[in-house]
Amino acid sequence: MQTHFSPEQLADPATAKSNRILRSCVHCGFCTATCPTYQVLGDELDSPRGRIYLIKEMLESGRPADERTVTHIDRCLSCLSCMTTCPSGVHYMHLVDHAREHIEATYRRPWRDRALRWALARVLPYPARFRLALVGARLARPFAGLLPDARLRAMLALAPKTIPPVSRNDAPQVFPAEGEQRMRVALMTGCAQRALNTDINDATIRLLRRLGCEVVVPRGQGCCGALSHHMGRGDESRAFAANNIRAWGREITGQGLDAIVINTSGCGTTVKDYGHMMPDDPAAADVAARALDVTEVIARLGIPEGTPQGLRVAYHAACSLQHGQRVRGTPKELLQRVGFEVIEPTDSHLCCGSAGTYNLLQPAISAELRDRKVATLEARQPDVIAAGNLGCMMQIGSGTGIPVVHTVELLDWATGGPKPRALTP
């Protein structure tokens, strides 16, 4: 793609990076075949190729974002399926991230949008605040029909019926390895996950210890920054990243870390991109290089081969894992190794519609994608659905009666841990 940025514009590192990305696009349109929003809406501007044209025109002209451009960029899930499909290696993720920051800096949204985004940024990354919000949502659910905004109704609908008690395992501490220590790892406990599903971290700690890991929950770590990042709040997301880099850096320079384990793949994609987000901080690239999805760590350690479990598991590949991190076969291979029958739905590359805050900000499109995903999963008649991302678990679980669990919960159970709560009558 030909571009016409001025030398002054290219002096900005973010613009120079976007220019290189734009120039790598050859307009082939392969991305439209795997773009979920293009499949649902059928509008070229709601495809990666269409959004690339909009972003190019907006950045090249140097003008503030307009309503038309914002509408189509907001509809992007950042599922990154287009990056898996693209034969030219267009790094769409960094391009749309830059566009969102430009939109946030130059476009004044309607007051309801501003208020909603402000609330999400002030609540979701903080577990204590999020727990209070969930209590409020449960109380408000009977009155959901009175709310004029579909996004608020979607928030109430997604709130769980029960809120798990706080897990003491999420507090800063060190869990010794069982038997010979083979690795020392930090566990990122997350933010929303600590309020919505404490079983995931508990299962992760048990399994890693059993496999020979000393597991550290570092003091001072917090939200990865993804939620703010995808809303274009760049300074805020970089502040979250800097906080984590300091927290993990203390462990790296102290007793050392072989890996930073992340069991929510949306967070993992962001942490693995810290080097790009914080190019002037050498520690950011070091942290990013140590970040691994929990299944990558388990595969390195090796997991005992199990006997047939008699359970048919439909594996949902989270976009952030299969497209963002390019971790595809490992989770399935681990589940098969410990004895589960693993199946995949048709069109497993397509997003379930969760995508961070997308199901809250774009509820209609999100619901359509969820229903499509649930239909393909249920068609395989599984006993349980497994995924490696909390957002996907919540999204899919809101549309099916089939139990939905984290991949690590099944691996923990098959190697001596307790039966996942979702599978207990």
Phi, psi and omega per residue, in radians:
M1 nan 2.297 3.120
Q2 -1.405 2.397 3.117
T3 -2.214 2.841 -3.077
H4 -2.413 0.911 3.065
F5 -1.337 2.544 3.106
S6 -1.388 2.802 3.078
P7 -1.000 -0.612 3.122
E8 -1.136 -0.720 3.098
Q9 -1.136 -0.709 -3.091
L10 -1.268 -0.193 3.051
A11 -1.218 -0.332 3.067
D12 -1.433 2.136 -3.072
P13 -1.017 -0.664 -3.129
A14 -1.156 -0.707 3.119
T15 -1.202 -0.689 3.112
A16 -1.088 -0.697 3.093
K17 -1.116 -0.794 3.128
S18 -1.112 -0.623 3.102
N19 -1.067 -0.764 3.126
R20 -1.123 -0.669 3.126
I21 -1.148 -0.810 -3.138
L22 -1.041 -0.725 -3.105
R23 -1.186 -0.354 3.133
S24 -1.413 -0.240 -3.136
C25 -1.369 2.319 -3.117
V26 -1.978 0.294 3.059
H27 1.102 0.361 -2.988
C28 -1.187 -0.526 3.106
G29 1.479 0.087 3.091
F30 -0.999 -0.571 -3.089
C31 -1.109 -0.474 -3.108
T32 -1.155 -0.469 -3.096
A33 -1.232 -0.404 -3.072
T34 -2.058 0.177 -3.133
C35 -1.515 2.066 -3.099
P36 -1.058 -0.726 -3.085
T37 -1.238 -0.560 3.069
Y38 -1.183 -0.642 3.114
Q39 -1.142 -0.648 -3.117
V40 -1.373 -0.757 -2.981
L41 -1.727 -0.457 3.111
G42 1.201 0.332 -3.119
D43 -1.850 2.227 3.138
E44 -0.960 -0.621 -3.134
L45 -1.269 -0.187 3.035
D46 -1.802 0.491 3.007
S47 -2.071 2.841 3.107
P48 -1.011 -0.735 -3.124
R49 -1.092 -0.740 3.118
G50 -1.143 -0.729 3.126
R51 -1.160 -0.605 3.102
I52 -1.066 -0.735 3.093
Y53 -1.098 -0.742 3.132
L54 -1.110 -0.761 -3.133
I55 -1.139 -0.757 3.122
K56 -1.000 -0.853 -3.100
E57 -1.126 -0.714 -3.113
M58 -1.154 -0.839 -3.093
L59 -1.266 -0.684 -3.098
E60 -1.136 -0.700 -3.134
S61 -1.314 -0.343 -3.114
G62 1.253 0.239 -3.084
R63 -1.526 2.814 3.012
P64 -1.103 2.691 3.103
A65 -1.139 2.532 3.079
D66 -1.900 2.976 -3.048
E67 -1.057 -0.707 -3.122
R68 -1.075 -0.844 3.141
T69 -1.104 -0.767 -3.121
V70 -1.068 -0.727 -3.127
T71 -0.997 -0.820 -3.064
H72 -1.345 -0.559 3.076
I73 -1.230 -0.699 3.111
D74 -1.068 -0.528 -3.123
R75 -1.348 -0.149 3.111
C76 -1.291 2.286 -3.138
L77 -1.382 -0.317 -2.929
S78 0.995 0.647 3.094
C79 -1.284 -0.394 3.070
L80 1.190 0.279 3.031
S81 -1.048 -0.560 3.134
C82 -1.092 -0.584 -3.138
M83 -1.228 -0.583 3.071
T84 -1.182 -0.640 -3.072
T85 -1.401 -0.571 -2.961
C86 -1.080 2.133 3.124
P87 -1.355 -0.215 -3.081
S88 -1.757 -0.035 3.109
G89 1.247 0.564 3.121
V90 -1.169 2.158 -3.102
H91 -1.527 1.319 -3.065
Y92 -1.057 -0.576 -3.079
M93 -1.008 -0.868 -3.113
H94 -1.200 -0.533 3.122
L95 -1.186 -0.856 -3.118
V96 -1.215 -0.532 3.048
D97 -1.075 -0.769 3.108
H98 -1.103 -0.736 3.136
A99 -1.072 -0.694 -3.124
R100 -1.173 -0.656 3.079
E101 -1.153 -0.683 3.103
H102 -1.107 -0.730 3.107
I103 -1.083 -0.806 -3.122
E104 -1.068 -0.602 -3.088
A105 -1.434 -0.430 -2.977
T106 -2.096 -0.185 -3.041
Y107 -2.005 2.301 3.094
R108 -1.721 1.924 -3.119
R109 -1.326 2.801 3.009
P110 -0.984 2.667 -2.993
W111 -1.043 -0.610 3.129
R112 -1.132 -0.705 3.102
D113 -1.106 -0.776 -3.127
R114 -1.087 -0.765 -3.109
A115 -1.130 -0.743 -3.113
L116 -1.151 -0.784 -3.139
R117 -1.160 -0.655 3.089
W118 -1.086 -0.783 -3.130
A119 -1.103 -0.764 3.135
L120 -1.070 -0.739 -3.126
A121 -1.212 -0.445 -3.113
R122 -1.623 -0.179 -3.068
V123 -2.005 -0.942 -2.978
L124 -1.035 -0.684 -3.103
P125 -1.314 -0.034 -3.051
Y126 -2.099 1.868 -3.015
P127 -0.945 -0.742 -3.110
A128 -1.143 -0.786 3.100
R129 -1.106 -0.699 -3.109
F130 -1.131 -0.680 3.105
R131 -1.078 -0.737 3.097
L132 -1.100 -0.700 3.124
A133 -1.125 -0.653 3.123
L134 -1.150 -0.669 3.066
V135 -1.086 -0.770 3.107
G136 -1.097 -0.667 3.134
A137 -1.136 -0.675 3.112
R138 -1.099 -0.711 -3.136
L139 -1.213 -0.562 -3.072
A140 -1.516 -0.231 -3.035
R141 -0.970 -0.703 3.129
P142 -1.070 -0.324 -3.097
F143 -1.841 0.254 -3.062
A144 -1.027 -0.621 -3.114
G145 -1.114 -0.307 -3.131
L146 -1.503 -0.202 -3.102
L147 -1.344 2.316 -3.081
P148 -1.368 -0.328 -3.041
D149 -1.792 2.142 -3.128
A150 -1.070 -0.480 -3.134
R151 -1.201 -0.662 3.093
L152 -1.183 -0.666 3.089
R153 -1.126 -0.659 3.114
A154 -1.125 -0.653 3.122
M155 -1.107 -0.754 3.138
L156 -1.158 -0.664 -3.111
A157 -1.155 -0.561 -3.083
L158 -1.472 -0.234 3.136
A159 -1.137 2.329 -3.102
P160 -1.205 2.690 3.123
K161 -1.207 -0.575 3.105
T162 -2.208 2.556 3.126
I163 -1.952 2.128 -3.079
P164 -1.178 2.643 3.075
P165 -1.153 2.741 3.108
V166 -1.055 2.347 3.109
S167 -1.588 2.236 3.095
R168 -1.154 -0.348 3.126
N169 -1.170 -0.334 -3.121
D170 -1.427 -0.162 3.122
A171 -1.342 2.655 3.134
P172 -1.004 2.195 -3.120
Q173 -3.060 3.109 3.115
V174 -2.190 2.264 3.089
F175 -1.851 2.053 -3.117
P176 -1.217 2.675 3.068
A177 -1.200 2.632 3.022
E178 -1.583 2.083 -3.067
G179 1.429 -2.632 -3.105
E180 -1.187 2.288 3.113
Q181 -1.366 2.187 -3.122
R182 -1.906 -0.478 3.130
M183 -2.563 2.724 2.965
R184 -2.105 2.080 -3.026
V185 -2.263 2.669 2.991
A186 -1.734 2.430 3.080
L187 -1.847 2.133 3.013
M188 -1.416 1.994 -3.030
T189 -1.461 -0.208 3.075
G190 1.404 -3.057 3.137
C191 -2.112 -1.179 3.120
A192 -1.058 -0.614 -3.109
Q193 -1.082 -0.593 -3.130
R194 -1.210 -0.340 3.113
A195 -1.727 -0.560 -3.005
L196 -1.647 -0.624 -3.052
N197 -2.687 1.617 -3.124
T198 -1.362 -0.219 -3.126
D199 -1.141 -0.490 -3.051
I200 -1.165 -0.865 3.111
N201 -1.141 -0.687 3.126
D202 -1.036 -0.801 3.137
A203 -1.136 -0.675 3.138
T204 -1.079 -0.801 -3.134
I205 -1.095 -0.809 3.141
R206 -1.030 -0.827 -3.058
L207 -1.172 -0.780 -3.125
L208 -1.131 -0.701 3.094
R209 -1.087 -0.741 -3.132
R210 -1.078 -0.541 -3.108
L211 -1.578 0.076 3.038
G212 1.782 0.393 3.133
C213 -1.797 2.380 2.835
E214 -1.483 2.136 -3.025
V215 -1.881 2.138 -3.136
V216 -1.882 2.270 2.947
V217 -1.779 1.742 -2.991
P218 -1.188 2.526 3.057
R219 -1.275 2.355 3.039
G220 1.653 -0.189 3.122
Q221 -1.254 2.747 -3.118
G222 -2.682 -2.595 -3.124
C223 -1.037 2.495 -3.129
C224 -1.244 -0.360 -3.117
G225 1.786 -0.067 -3.051
A226 -1.081 -0.747 -3.073
L227 -1.076 -0.773 3.092
S228 -1.198 -0.710 -3.098
H229 -1.007 -0.787 -3.083
H230 -1.353 -0.161 3.009
M231 -1.711 0.158 3.079
G232 1.423 0.154 -3.113
R233 -1.557 1.286 -2.974
G234 -1.078 -0.832 -3.114
D235 -1.082 -0.674 -3.142
E236 -1.147 -0.781 -3.119
S237 -1.174 -0.639 3.116
R238 -1.216 -0.523 3.064
A239 -1.161 -0.715 3.060
F240 -1.075 -0.765 -3.136
A241 -1.082 -0.782 -3.126
A242 -1.077 -0.659 3.113
N243 -1.087 -0.782 3.134
N244 -1.185 -0.680 3.130
I245 -1.059 -0.696 3.090
R246 -1.150 -0.784 -3.106
A247 -1.090 -0.825 -3.141
W248 -1.270 -0.555 3.130
G249 -1.077 -0.625 3.107
R250 -1.098 -0.641 3.105
E251 -1.273 -0.667 -3.118
I252 -1.124 -0.777 -3.130
T253 -1.401 -0.263 3.099
G254 -1.461 -1.794 -3.127
Q255 -1.550 -0.052 3.071
G256 1.546 2.714 3.097
L257 -2.374 2.293 3.031
D258 -1.451 -0.437 -3.129
A259 -2.853 2.733 2.941
I260 -1.900 1.960 -3.008
V261 -1.595 2.275 -3.126
I262 -2.229 2.193 -3.091
N263 -1.935 0.209 2.945
T264 -2.124 1.922 -2.920
S265 -1.157 -0.456 3.066
G266 -1.081 -0.688 3.064
C267 -1.185 -0.716 -3.102
G268 -1.045 -0.724 3.128
T269 -1.075 -0.695 3.139
T270 -1.220 -0.820 -3.118
V271 -1.100 -0.671 3.111
K272 -1.163 -0.219 3.134
D273 -1.806 0.137 -3.121
Y274 -0.997 -0.606 3.137
G275 -1.053 -0.632 3.089
H276 -1.336 -0.702 -3.121
M277 -1.159 -0.588 -3.068
M278 -2.179 1.167 -3.004
P279 -1.152 -0.362 -3.102
D280 -1.591 0.010 -3.119
D281 -1.963 1.852 -3.128
P282 -1.022 -0.526 -3.135
A283 -1.163 -0.449 -3.124
A284 -1.126 -0.765 3.128
A285 -1.157 -0.623 3.121
D286 -1.143 -0.780 3.100
V287 -1.083 -0.797 -3.126
A288 -1.036 -0.648 -3.120
A289 -1.229 -0.456 -3.137
R290 -1.530 -0.250 -3.090
A291 -1.266 2.270 -3.136
L292 -2.441 2.493 2.965
D293 -1.138 2.620 -3.091
V294 -0.999 -0.598 3.140
T295 -1.224 -0.517 3.069
E296 -1.151 -0.707 3.126
V297 -1.161 -0.778 -3.135
I298 -1.077 -0.691 3.123
A299 -1.117 -0.650 3.112
R300 -1.185 -0.669 -3.138
L301 -1.271 -0.582 -3.033
G302 1.517 2.404 -3.121
I303 -2.162 2.428 -3.092
P304 -1.039 2.474 3.087
E305 -1.263 2.355 -3.082
G306 -1.903 2.999 3.065
T307 -1.543 2.823 -3.135
P308 -0.948 2.271 -3.088
Q309 -1.568 -0.219 -3.118
G310 1.189 0.548 -3.111
L311 -2.294 2.262 -3.120
R312 -1.651 1.974 -3.042
V313 -1.889 2.114 3.011
A314 -1.554 2.058 -3.109
Y315 -1.608 2.110 3.039
H316 -1.682 2.064 3.135
A317 -1.473 1.876 3.102
A318 -1.081 2.430 -3.114
C319 -1.019 -0.728 -3.108
S320 -1.124 -0.407 3.117
L321 -1.543 -0.866 -3.054
Q322 -1.382 -0.594 -3.134
H323 -1.747 -0.776 -3.085
G324 -1.240 -0.701 -3.089
Q325 -1.932 -0.138 -3.124
R326 1.043 0.597 3.032
V327 -1.750 1.858 -3.001
R328 -2.075 -1.041 -3.033
G329 -1.409 -0.467 -2.999
T330 -0.980 -0.896 -3.124
P331 -1.029 -0.725 -3.134
K332 -1.153 -0.734 -3.135
E333 -1.107 -0.670 3.121
L334 -1.149 -0.763 3.127
L335 -1.097 -0.708 3.117
Q336 -1.174 -0.652 -3.092
R337 -1.113 -0.637 -3.109
V338 -1.507 0.008 2.975
G339 2.017 0.113 3.128
F340 -1.584 2.580 2.971
E341 -1.463 2.114 -3.045
V342 -1.941 2.252 3.094
I343 -2.232 2.787 3.106
E344 -2.194 2.622 3.114
P345 -1.387 2.874 2.981
T346 -1.096 2.555 3.135
D347 0.959 0.835 -3.089
S348 -1.151 -0.247 -3.133
H349 -1.379 -0.199 -3.057
L350 -1.530 2.574 -3.069
C351 -1.249 2.600 3.086
C352 -1.466 -0.181 3.104
G353 1.711 0.056 3.136
S354 -1.328 -1.242 2.981
A355 0.908 0.997 3.093
G356 1.223 -1.956 3.115
T357 -1.691 0.117 -3.052
Y358 -1.053 -0.729 -3.104
N359 -1.195 -0.237 3.066
L360 -1.646 -0.574 -3.085
L361 -1.623 -0.432 -3.139
Q362 -2.280 1.105 -2.968
P363 -1.107 -0.585 -3.084
A364 -1.190 -0.868 3.129
I365 -1.137 -0.721 3.139
S366 -1.048 -0.749 -3.132
A367 -1.131 -0.661 3.108
E368 -1.115 -0.765 3.136
L369 -1.177 -0.662 3.090
R370 -1.073 -0.814 -3.107
D371 -1.096 -0.669 3.091
R372 -1.134 -0.765 -3.130
K373 -1.136 -0.797 3.141
V374 -1.057 -0.717 -3.137
A375 -1.073 -0.713 -3.139
T376 -1.257 -0.559 3.092
L377 -1.242 -0.811 -3.112
E378 -1.160 -0.469 3.129
A379 -1.106 -0.401 3.130
R380 -1.516 -0.037 3.085
Q381 0.905 0.990 3.137
P382 -1.440 2.841 2.998
D383 -1.466 -0.520 -3.093
V384 -2.676 2.655 3.067
I385 -1.927 2.314 3.123
A386 -2.038 2.482 3.098
A387 -2.570 2.837 -3.113
G388 -1.925 0.377 -3.105
N389 -2.551 2.222 -3.085
L390 -1.023 -0.738 -3.126
G391 -1.018 -0.754 3.101
C392 -1.109 -0.705 -3.138
M393 -1.062 -0.784 3.137
M394 -1.149 -0.758 -3.094
Q395 -1.122 -0.895 -3.118
I396 -1.177 -0.702 3.137
G397 -1.081 -0.453 3.122
S398 -1.312 -0.146 -3.091
G399 -2.122 0.106 -3.119
T400 -2.563 2.731 3.057
G401 -1.638 -0.062 3.104
I402 -1.286 2.362 3.139
P403 -1.034 2.456 3.111
V404 -2.129 2.180 -3.112
V405 -2.305 2.877 3.052
H406 -1.399 2.533 3.126
T407 -0.902 -0.719 -3.079
V408 -1.181 -0.463 3.095
E409 -1.144 -0.697 3.112
L410 -1.215 -0.707 3.126
L411 -1.134 -0.685 3.098
D412 -1.118 -0.796 -3.126
W413 -1.075 -0.760 -3.084
A414 -1.216 -0.276 -3.104
T415 -2.009 0.388 3.017
G416 2.044 -0.089 3.130
G417 -1.457 3.110 -3.128
P418 -1.284 2.763 3.093
K419 -1.154 2.352 3.139
P420 -0.942 2.441 -3.093
R421 -1.000 -0.631 -3.106
A422 -1.162 -0.333 3.139
L423 -1.698 0.000 -3.139
T424 -1.632 2.101 -3.099
P425 -0.999 nan nan
